[in-house]
């Protein structure tokens, strides 16, 4: 099994910054796309950002210009640098990754989530 663990969440003031990390571990042969999603109370989980193995990125309109996704392939880690945070960014943030296991199986894995709260 492959485990994905997020870290870096917490409480931040509006206008502040926060960086999330997510590291995959286990029987991994390779990782293709990686991404971040978020879910606020009473709302559906929504796409935030994604990055391919080659470094191409995609962002939700709501975070463009404020968030930056990056990855370190050697560490099997994806990051989300969040700036100019707003109250509406408050949510549980989940990372995901398209995993190619050593066995050859391919699937999308999800982390357990990390809470980001933007409040004064």
N, C-alpha and C positions, 0 to 999 in steps of 0.2 A: 504494500500500500504506500501511497505517497501522501505526505502531510504538508499542508501549507499553513503557515502561522503568521498572522499579522502582528505588528507592533507599532507603537508611536502615537496611538490615539490619546485623547485627553481633553481637558477643558482649555479653551483659548478665547480671548476677547475678540469681538468683531474687529476686522481689519488686521488681525494677527496672522501668523503663519504656523504651519505644522507639517511635519514630514512623516508619512507612513511608510513602513517597510513590510514586505511579505517574502518569506523564504520558503522554498520548497525543498523537501528532503525525502529520501527513500530510494527505491529502485528505479531511478530515472535514467533513461537513455538520452532524451533531449526534451526541451520545452519549446513549443512553438509560440503562439500568441499568449500574452499575459495581460491581465486587465484588472480594473477596479470597478466595483458596483457599490451602491449605497442604498439603504432602506431607512426611511424615517417612520416614526410611529404612525400607523394608520394609512401608510402609503405602500405602493408596490416597489419592489426592488428595481432600481434604475441604473442604466449604464452611465459610467463616469468617464473612463478613459481606457484605452488599450494600446498595446505596443507589440509589434511583431518581433520575431527573432532577429530580424535585420535592423530594427530600430525605427520603423515607420510607426507613427502615432496617430491616434484618432481621439477626439474629445467630444463630450456632450456640449451643446451650445451653452448651457448654464455655467460651465466652468472654463470655457475657452478664455485664454488670456490670464487666468488666475492659477490654474493647476498645471503641473508639468509631470508627465509620467516618464520614467526611465528604468533601465534594467542593467544588471550586472550578470551576464551569462555565466561567468566563472563561479559566482556565488549562488546561482539559481534564485536570484532576488529581484523583485520589482519594487519600485519606489513610487510614491505619489507626493510631490511637493505641492503643498496647498498654501496659497497666499491670498491676501485681501479677503479673508474668510468672512462669510455672512451668516446670520442666524439660520437661514434656510439651508446651509450646508450641514447643519446638525443631523446626524444619522449614524447608523452602524455601517461601517465601511468593510466590504468584503473583497478579497483578492481572488482571482481565479487564474487558471493556467491550463493550456492544452498540453497534456502530458503524453509523451511517448515513453512507455515503461520499457525496462530492459527485456521483458518478456515479449515485447512487440505490440502489446495492447495500447490503444490510444483512447483517451477520455479527457473530459474537462473536470478538473478538481477545484474545490472551493475551500477557502479558509473559514475559520470560525467567526470572524468579524472582530472589529475593534471600534469602540465608541468614540465618536468625535462630537463634542459639544461646543458650540459657539455661543457664548453668552457673556454679558457684562455684569 
